[in-house]
Amino acid sequence: MRRHKFILIPAFIIYSGIAGTANAQSNNTPADLVKAPQSAEAINKLAPQDTYSIPWAQIKEEDILWKKRVLRDIDINEAGNEAFQHIKDAPDFANMLIGGIKAGEIKAYNAVDGGRFSSVLTSSEFSGIMSGGNNPENHFSPAKVSKYRIKEDWLFIEKDHKMVVRIVGIAPVMKVTTPDGTSSEGELFWLYYPDIQNFLAQHLANTSDKIMKLNWDEFFETRNFKSTIVQVSEGYRQGARNKSSMPSGK
């Protein structure tokens, strides 16, 4: 049976909470965000029968009353986010992603464009990021990943009076040193979430619950992490939409 993933939140809370959380900044929205990433039949062909991602319910664009893009950070050192931490001799989230990219199972996008998923990293470009380029101090290590940045859309469905939250992308964040010697946290690359759901569903999350095992897709979709909102876009309302105000592309 297809399971639909909805998060029910009173509209007045969302309007007052999201709007006042961070400075507004316009971002692009994936054109296919409101479509199911794949059919259930396609998912079953791509992954083992007991490890498949839950398909999104299809949402018509005209049913969306308003939409906002939210950027949040998951600090892996915060209590409740132990599943993301690097554990010796155990598979961790960072190594799992790196392995999937190297094996060609998932695509990594350049972080230079602000997470718009416009440029897929080539093998040589990805290797350059992993090696740290010209600075050996920036050589990648799972233990250096301090956060995971989540890009998501909050959609209010007018006819159902429901709020739907959908993850758009994930980016590992690591402290890097610039040529002038200063250091700052930066996104290594972006992963487009609808494209990696099947991959995530094939790997179990490192949770402390020994009875209820969750794969990584279930882990994210059931919000089993703690995070901090760092940015909220202006979004748009249904009545004000036109070609100039509509977000475009990924």
Buried (B, 14 or more C-beta within 10 A) or exposed (E): EEEEBEEEBEBEEBEEBBEEBBEEEEBBBBEEBBBBBBEEEBBEEBBEEEBBBBBBBEBEBEBBBBBBBBBBBBBBEBEEBEBBBBEEEEEBBBBBBBBBBBEEBBBBBBBEEBBBBBEEBEEEBBEEBBEBEEEEEBEBEBEBBBBBBBBBBBBBBEEEEBBBBBBBBBBBBBBBBEEEEEEEEBBBBBBBBBBBBBBBBBBBBBEEEEEEEBBBBBBBBEEBBEBEBBBBBBBBEBEEBEEEEEBEEB
